[in-house]
Amino acid sequence: MDMHAIEFVDVSLRVGEDTLLRKVDGRVPKGRIVALIGPSGSGKSTLLSMCNLMRTPTSGEVYVEGREVRTWPVRELRQKVAMVFQSPTMFPGTVADNLSFGLRLHGLSLSNPAELLEDVGLDPSLLDKRAEDLSGGQKQRVALGRTLAMQPEILLLDEVTSALDVHAKLEVERTILSLHESRGTSMLWVTHDLAQARRIADIIFFMDAGELVEVRDAAAFFNEPQSAPARRFLETMREGDEVQ
């Protein structure tokens, strides 16, 4: 298992009488980008939340670098496996305050805020600006920088560009891909944008009704999906696949 960043083994989740995940088996290889796609309500974000103990399985196991998540100290796990959400949270204060927020919670300081801001594609002149005054795309990149300050080895990305306009979406996407190239960070990326999934993914996880139906190389998946649910999904979504 140590060759995988994340491994799901027979993972199920039930909440009351509802089954949100059913016997999910899948692996995220180290240093690769896996796009998690499928209809709304299929369990994508729920599966993502299993990777850093935001939720725990009813049955089955989730391994991070060969170690089951429930055996990790939560703080240590969330430094290694960090999540970036669709709507970035800005804390009171400046951009610099926001970049160092996570580190301060651990009693640490950020030694290179200007360099970190440049890493996420923003000008260091923004360091003293109030975070609440930034544009949506700038806020998302500051949130990404705040996460990267913790030096995670695995990134969980939950629809991180869906609330942005096309220009900001592509800028944030390019920033993430550039960081992936320079740092070799493993990524599990939930997206509804099929054009984005084509651009960013090495591997596709296709989910439907709480099940991981298909795991394939991205090019092979989009050229010739093997499962009937995936074929129906791609046909249905084709008109929405407009971002080139």
C-alpha positions as CSV (number, residue, x, y, z in Angstrom):
1,M,0.0,0.0,0.0
2,D,2.9,2.4,0.5
3,M,3.1,3.0,-3.3
4,H,-0.2,4.8,-3.1
5,A,-1.0,8.3,-1.8
6,I,-4.5,7.2,-0.9
7,E,-6.2,3.8,-1.0
8,F,-9.9,3.0,-0.5
9,V,-10.7,-0.6,0.5
10,D,-14.3,-1.7,0.5
11,V,-15.4,1.7,1.9
12,S,-19.1,2.2,2.7
13,L,-20.9,4.9,4.6
14,R,-24.4,4.8,6.0
15,V,-26.1,7.7,7.7
16,G,-29.4,6.6,9.2
17,E,-31.1,4.6,6.6
18,D,-29.2,6.3,3.7
19,T,-26.2,4.6,2.1
20,L,-23.9,7.4,0.8
21,L,-21.0,5.1,-0.3
22,R,-21.1,1.5,-1.3
23,K,-18.0,-0.7,-1.2
24,V,-15.6,1.8,-2.8
25,D,-12.3,0.4,-3.9
26,G,-9.7,2.7,-5.6
27,R,-6.2,4.0,-5.5
28,V,-4.6,7.4,-6.0
29,P,-1.0,6.8,-7.1
30,K,1.7,9.0,-5.6
31,G,2.4,12.2,-7.6
32,R,-0.7,11.8,-9.8
33,I,-3.8,13.8,-10.3
34,V,-7.1,11.9,-10.1
35,A,-10.3,13.7,-11.1
36,L,-13.4,12.5,-9.3
37,I,-16.4,13.0,-11.5
38,G,-20.1,11.9,-11.7
39,P,-23.6,13.1,-11.3
40,S,-24.6,15.5,-8.4
41,G,-25.2,13.5,-5.3
42,S,-23.1,10.5,-6.4
43,G,-20.8,10.7,-3.3
44,K,-17.8,12.5,-4.7
45,S,-17.3,15.1,-1.9
46,T,-18.3,12.4,0.7
47,L,-15.5,10.2,-0.6
48,L,-13.1,13.2,-0.5
49,S,-14.0,13.8,3.2
50,M,-12.9,10.3,4.1
51,C,-9.3,11.1,3.4
52,N,-8.6,13.5,6.3
53,L,-11.1,12.3,8.9
54,M,-13.8,14.8,8.2
55,R,-15.9,11.6,8.0
56,T,-15.1,8.0,8.8
57,P,-16.4,4.9,7.0
58,T,-19.1,2.8,8.4
59,S,-17.2,-0.2,7.1
60,G,-14.0,-0.6,5.1
61,E,-10.6,1.3,5.4
62,V,-9.0,4.4,3.9
63,Y,-5.2,4.4,3.8
64,V,-2.9,7.4,3.5
65,E,0.6,6.3,2.4
66,G,-0.1,2.8,3.7
67,R,-1.5,3.9,7.1
68,E,-5.2,3.7,7.9
69,V,-6.6,7.1,8.5
70,R,-8.0,6.3,11.9
71,T,-4.6,5.5,13.3
72,W,-3.2,8.9,12.4
73,P,-3.2,11.8,14.8
74,V,-5.8,14.2,13.3
75,R,-3.5,17.2,13.3
76,E,-0.7,15.3,11.6
77,L,-3.0,13.8,9.1
78,R,-4.5,17.1,8.1
79,Q,-1.0,18.6,7.6
80,K,-0.2,15.8,5.2
81,V,-3.6,15.7,3.5
82,A,-5.1,19.2,3.1
83,M,-8.4,20.2,1.6
84,V,-9.2,23.3,-0.5
85,F,-13.0,24.0,-0.7
86,Q,-15.2,25.6,-3.4
87,S,-15.8,28.8,-1.4
88,P,-12.6,30.1,0.1
89,T,-12.8,31.4,3.6
90,M,-10.9,34.6,4.3
91,F,-10.1,35.3,8.0
92,P,-10.1,38.9,9.3
93,G,-6.9,40.8,8.5
94,T,-4.5,41.0,5.6
95,V,-3.4,38.6,2.9
96,A,-0.3,37.9,4.9
97,D,-2.4,37.2,8.0
98,N,-4.4,34.7,6.0
99,L,-1.4,33.0,4.5
100,S,0.1,32.3,7.9
101,F,-3.2,31.4,9.7
102,G,-2.7,27.6,9.7
103,L,0.9,27.8,10.7
104,R,0.0,30.1,13.6
105,L,-2.4,27.5,14.9
106,H,0.6,25.1,15.1
107,G,2.8,27.7,16.8
108,L,4.8,28.3,13.7
109,S,5.5,31.3,11.5
110,L,5.7,31.8,7.8
111,S,9.2,32.7,6.7
112,N,8.6,33.5,3.0
113,P,5.1,35.0,2.5
114,A,6.1,37.0,-0.7
115,E,7.5,33.8,-2.3
116,L,4.4,31.8,-1.4
117,L,2.2,34.5,-2.9
118,E,4.2,34.4,-6.1
119,D,3.9,30.6,-6.0
120,V,0.1,30.9,-6.3
121,G,0.3,33.5,-9.0
122,L,-0.2,36.7,-7.0
123,D,1.9,39.8,-6.7
124,P,3.6,40.2,-3.3
125,S,2.3,43.8,-3.3
126,L,-1.0,42.2,-2.1
127,L,0.4,41.0,1.2
128,D,-0.8,44.1,3.1
129,K,-4.2,44.3,1.4
130,R,-7.3,43.3,3.4
131,A,-8.2,39.8,2.4
132,E,-11.9,40.6,2.2
133,D,-11.2,43.1,-0.6
134,L,-9.8,40.5,-3.0
135,S,-11.6,39.2,-6.1
136,G,-13.0,35.7,-6.1
137,G,-10.0,34.3,-8.0
138,Q,-7.5,36.0,-5.7
139,K,-9.3,34.7,-2.6
140,Q,-9.1,31.1,-4.0
141,R,-5.4,31.5,-4.6
142,V,-4.8,32.9,-1.2
143,A,-6.7,30.0,0.3
144,L,-4.6,27.6,-1.8
145,G,-1.4,29.4,-0.6
146,R,-2.6,29.1,3.0
147,T,-3.0,25.4,2.5
148,L,0.4,25.0,0.8
149,A,2.1,26.8,3.6
150,M,1.5,23.7,5.7
151,Q,3.5,21.8,3.0
152,P,0.9,19.0,2.4
153,E,1.9,16.0,0.4
154,I,-1.7,15.3,-0.8
155,L,-4.3,17.9,-1.9
156,L,-8.0,17.3,-1.8
157,L,-9.7,19.8,-4.1
158,D,-13.5,20.1,-3.9
159,E,-14.9,22.1,-6.8
160,V,-12.2,24.7,-6.3
161,T,-12.9,26.6,-9.5
162,S,-16.7,26.2,-9.9
163,A,-17.6,29.5,-8.4
164,L,-15.2,31.5,-10.6
165,D,-15.6,33.1,-14.0
166,V,-13.9,31.4,-16.9
167,H,-10.7,33.6,-16.8
168,A,-10.3,33.2,-13.0
169,K,-11.0,29.4,-13.3
170,L,-8.3,28.9,-15.9
171,E,-5.8,31.0,-13.9
172,V,-6.4,29.1,-10.7
173,E,-6.3,25.8,-12.6
174,R,-2.9,26.7,-14.2
175,T,-1.6,27.7,-10.8
176,I,-2.5,24.3,-9.3
177,L,-1.0,22.4,-12.2
178,S,2.2,24.4,-12.0
179,L,2.5,23.7,-8.3
180,H,1.8,20.0,-9.0
181,E,4.6,20.0,-11.5
182,S,7.1,21.7,-9.2
183,R,6.2,19.9,-6.0
184,G,4.9,16.5,-7.2
185,T,1.9,16.8,-5.0
186,S,-0.7,14.0,-5.2
187,M,-4.2,15.3,-5.9
188,L,-7.8,14.1,-5.7
189,W,-9.8,16.7,-7.5
190,V,-13.6,16.8,-7.5
191,T,-15.0,18.6,-10.6
192,H,-18.2,18.9,-12.6
193,D,-16.4,20.5,-15.5
194,L,-15.6,17.7,-18.0
195,A,-13.3,20.0,-20.0
196,Q,-11.3,20.7,-16.9
197,A,-11.2,17.0,-16.0
198,R,-9.8,16.3,-19.5
199,R,-7.1,18.9,-19.0
200,I,-5.9,18.2,-15.5
201,A,-6.4,14.4,-14.8
202,D,-4.1,11.5,-15.2
203,I,-6.8,9.1,-13.9
204,I,-10.6,9.4,-13.7
205,F,-12.7,8.1,-10.8
206,F,-16.3,8.0,-12.1
207,M,-18.9,7.7,-9.4
208,D,-22.6,7.0,-9.6
209,A,-25.1,6.5,-6.8
210,G,-22.4,6.1,-4.1
211,E,-20.4,3.6,-6.1
212,L,-17.0,3.9,-7.7
213,V,-18.1,2.6,-11.1
214,E,-15.1,3.1,-13.2
215,V,-11.4,3.9,-12.7
216,R,-9.4,4.5,-15.9
217,D,-6.7,6.5,-17.6
218,A,-8.2,9.8,-18.4
219,A,-7.8,9.7,-22.1
220,A,-9.1,6.1,-22.3
221,F,-12.1,7.1,-20.2
222,F,-13.2,10.0,-22.3
223,N,-12.5,8.1,-25.6
224,E,-14.3,4.9,-24.6
225,P,-15.9,4.6,-21.2
226,Q,-16.5,1.0,-20.2
227,S,-19.7,1.3,-18.1
228,A,-23.2,2.2,-19.1
229,P,-23.6,4.8,-16.4
230,A,-20.4,6.6,-17.5
231,R,-21.5,6.5,-21.2
232,R,-24.9,8.0,-20.2
233,F,-23.2,10.6,-18.0
234,L,-20.8,11.8,-20.7
235,E,-23.6,12.0,-23.3
236,T,-25.8,14.0,-20.9
237,M,-23.0,16.3,-19.9
238,R,-21.6,16.9,-23.4
239,E,-23.5,20.2,-23.9
240,G,-22.0,21.5,-20.7
241,D,-18.4,20.7,-21.6
242,E,-17.8,24.2,-23.0
243,V,-14.6,25.3,-21.4
244,Q,-11.8,24.7,-23.8
